[in-house]
Amino acid sequence: MAHPELFTPIQLGGITLPNRIVVSPMCQYSADDGCMNDWHLIHLGSLAMSGAGLVVVEKTAVTREGRITHGCTGLYSEHSEAAMKRVIDACRRVTSNPIGIQLGHAGRKGSANVPWVGVQGLKPDESPWHTVAPSAISLGDGWPLPHELKIPELKKLVEAYVAAALRAKRIGFDAVELHSAHGYLLHQFLSPLSNQRSDAYGREPMKLPLEVAAAVREAWPKERALGARITGSDWIEGGLGPEDAVTYARELRRIGFDYVCVSSGGIAPQARIKVEPGYQVRFAEAVKKAVDIKVRAVGMIADPEQAQAIVASGSADMVAMARAFLDNPRWVWHAAERFGVRIDYPPQYARSRPDAWPGARLARSRSETA
Ligand SMILES: Cc1cc2nc3c(=O)[nH]c(=O)nc-3n(C[C@H](O)[C@H](O)[C@H](O)COP(=O)(O)O)c2cc1C
């Protein structure tokens, strides 16, 4: 096949990704008061070696109360910044590909247990904290009633995003991605299901997210990349839909954002989501058609041909994958092999190249029939 589009470089703001494959942000719920540790070093170190055009570090909280769980990473203190710098410096030693970070705030989804204990609010003996939200509406049964943020608190919140972005800049990240999907705080402002304020922040649901976006744009260098994860659908009657994603992406573009990743869901438990391969690609495509911004698709993308087709058809400029990379951190190497593309391996691992090791075919056919 001709050189596949999946393996062509793409420019995002001032940076260039060597290919269109992105490691989607993935919370590890393993930090200590926001600080990364050896788990993150090994996890991100392995993904840094993956050959993906961009690795996006997990949703990192801009304030302590903005964590989802006690185990979430943060960039709200000198300790958390230093701990993350140690990990990212180590990743830099194994890859020259760009590394980004997702900044977010859990809002009413905070004060939760780590998922392997159970997706639910912390009990009184589990050190819960007061959560915040646009309106005092809880996520559902068993979740804390959030405090409705007052206007001076919103100003502080914008400052917290900027402070975290400046910490990310000092650490040396190539990209910052604002999390405004999956039912977290910025999404809670955007969606009528969670924002029932009567002030300007309710009448104009994009007001706070765009204030955050503009302030972060101001603080984040133009020579790097700035993006956002946005919502293609709440999957609930009366919630956000693809046309809202288009409107929001257009505003982000106007502010100077370089890309959006179009995801969906998460605003409330009653959503009925039809999960199937590539189920969110049509949302990405709707944004791509309407807005002059680089677009990333995500969600149940796992097969190299499927990923290549999404990029080649112009539905999206990039694909992000999460679980496929947990399953197989060598996904990019194998996809390159499938398309006959020669990519750089770390020299220490070069002897596993299929052209250097006849066992490669055997290993692949074994794993495919397993
Ligand atoms: C372990 C895990 C942690 C995740 N953490 C985040 C996160 O920090 N931020 C985010 O936007 N999405 C997060 N997600 C969602 C993924 O980034 C991705 O959008 C979703 O898993 C669908 O893609 P996939 O089918 O390739 O897994 C997480 C997913 C997984 C599996």
The ligand as a Gaussian input file, in Angstrom:
#p B3LYP/6-31G(d) Opt

LIG

0 1
 C       -7.895000       3.306000      32.590000
 C       -8.547000       4.453000      31.874000
 C       -8.387000       5.733000      32.368000
 C       -8.948000       6.831000      31.684000
 N       -8.681000       8.107000      32.109000
 C       -9.041000       9.146000      31.339000
 C       -8.560000      10.450000      31.595000
 O       -7.737000      10.684000      32.467000
 N       -9.015000      11.454000      30.808000
 C       -9.863000      11.243000      29.757000
 O      -10.244000      12.181000      29.058000
 N      -10.294000      10.001000      29.475000
 C       -9.878000       8.964000      30.206000
 N      -10.238000       7.693000      29.853000
 C      -10.987000       7.516000      28.612000
 C      -10.032000       7.229000      27.465000
 O       -9.096000       8.283000      27.269000
 C      -10.784000       6.968000      26.162000
 O      -11.450000       8.137000      25.774000
 C      -11.793000       5.827000      26.319000
 O      -11.227000       4.755000      27.046000
 C      -12.253000       5.302000      24.971000
 O      -11.141000       4.897000      24.202000
 P      -10.694000       3.360000      24.037000
 O      -11.883000       2.631000      23.474000
 O       -9.528000       3.430000      23.093000
 O      -10.317000       2.812000      25.378000
 C       -9.715000       6.601000      30.527000
 C       -9.904000       5.297000      30.076000
 C       -9.319000       4.236000      30.710000
 C       -9.496000       2.849000      30.144000

